[in-house]
Amino acid sequence: MTAWRLAAKLLGIGLVAALVVWTSLHPSRLTVWVLASPLLLLAWAQRQRWPATHPQHTRARALSALCVLGFALLVLASDALVTRFGWLYLTQHVGAHAALAVAFGRTLLPGRTPLCTQMAAWVHDDVTEPPLWRYTRGVTLAWTLYFTAICGLSLLLFFGASFASWTWFSTIGTLVCTGLMFALENFARRFFLPAKDRIGLLRTIEVVSRQLSRP
């Protein structure tokens, strides 16, 4: 993945976040449609990931159909949901980050391989070397705590601050914090990993994106 492609993707994410902020601060049917749009993206991703010859294709088609149905139901109920869209956005934001916290955290349990260690195995021949193992386990813990903290801050701002403050945090703020987290983790490799085990941020994103897109 080139720097230009990454920049284009980040720009697209930023534009989407700006659209979410604007529609949230100016509630209308469009607000609910924007909220529901990830369901269409999920439906498309499922159909693209699993080819017709793959055993998971039938399951992917069913999930895609459910996503499209969910989108249609939200659109049809958009008038009634306009006054309650804040709760829907909160559920989406907290739910997504809670799921990520669980996904990372559960791999830290005894007898399991930390998630970041599994990812490191995509580019390293031996992830059992003590420095790499300790580092990837620590990074898995760091991401678990990060996603948990985002959930807590989201709830704190939603119930304790203005809706506008929460909206900015849940969109632009979360993106900035996640970007900083990636940058800090990449910087930390200089201190905790030997030179032979370090890979750059762009290479990391490229490998993870390629692996996640595989059937």
Salt bridges, closest charged atoms under 4 A:
ASP79 OD1 - ARG29 NE 2.66
GLU129 OE1 - LYS196 NZ 2.83
GLU185 OE1 - ARG189 NH2 2.84
ASP197 OD1 - HIS124 ND1 3.89
ASP197 OD1 - LYS196 NZ 3.40
GLU206 OE2 - ARG210 NH1 3.83
